[in-house]
Amino acid sequence: MRSVRQCSRTACQQAAVATLTYVYADSTAVLGPLAQHAEPHSYDLCAGHAERLTAPRGWEVVRLAPQYEDAGPSPDDISALAEAVREAGRVRPPAPEPPNVSETARRGHLRMLNGG
């Protein structure tokens, strides 16, 4: 299931929809669709920050997608989440005590066991 990454800009709480990478050798900032995994030398941006991005003087901005929109969760993401919730909600019976262990005392939710 895909996790929601936030915009890298300080104090921005929006979901990231684009990834910015700098190519220092070419003085180029490359802005493309959100990368599948967060990379240490790239920056995730929300739609607003991606659209307003400007490069330093002498640098070029290469935009690989004309618009950046949050696609939201896919049907596979929703199915995986539903299955995880079902699995977490299943009641499992407690494991039986080994035959050589017996309960000698009980106080509230605590039990004293005697293994013999």
GIMOJO-V745553 format. One record per pair of residues at least 24 apart in sequence whose ideal C-beta (glycine too) atoms are under 10 Angstrom apart, sorted by the first residue. I is the first residue (numbers start at 1). J is the second residue. Records with the same first field share a line. If there is no record, write none. Layout:
I: J + J
This chain:
1: 73 + 74 + 76 + 77 + 78 + 79 + 80 + 81 + 83 + 84
2: 34 + 36 + 71 + 73 + 74 + 76 + 77 + 80
3: 38 + 77
4: 70 + 72 + 73
5: 34 + 35 + 37 + 38 + 44 + 46
6: 44 + 45 + 46
7: 43 + 44 + 45 + 46 + 47 + 48 + 49 + 50
8: 38 + 42 + 43 + 44 + 45 + 46 + 49
9: 43 + 44 + 45 + 46 + 48 + 49
12: 45 + 46 + 48 + 49
13: 46
14: 45 + 46 + 47 + 48 + 49 + 70
15: 44 + 46 + 47 + 70 + 72
16: 43 + 44 + 45 + 46 + 47 + 49 + 50 + 68 + 70
17: 44 + 45 + 46 + 47 + 48 + 49 + 50 + 51 + 65 + 67 + 68 + 69 + 70 + 71
18: 43 + 44 + 45 + 46 + 47 + 49 + 50 + 51 + 53 + 63 + 64 + 65 + 67 + 68 + 69
19: 43 + 44 + 45 + 50 + 64 + 68
20: 44 + 45 + 49 + 50 + 53 + 55 + 61
21: 62
22: 55 + 56 + 59
23: 59 + 60 + 62
24: 59
26: 59 + 60 + 62
27: 55 + 56 + 57 + 58 + 59 + 60
28: 55 + 59 + 60 + 61 + 62
29: 53 + 54 + 55 + 56 + 59 + 60 + 61 + 62 + 63
30: 60 + 61 + 62 + 63 + 64
31: 55 + 61 + 62 + 63 + 64 + 65 + 68
32: 62 + 63 + 64 + 65 + 68
33: 64 + 65 + 68 + 69 + 71
34: 65 + 68 + 70 + 71
46: 70
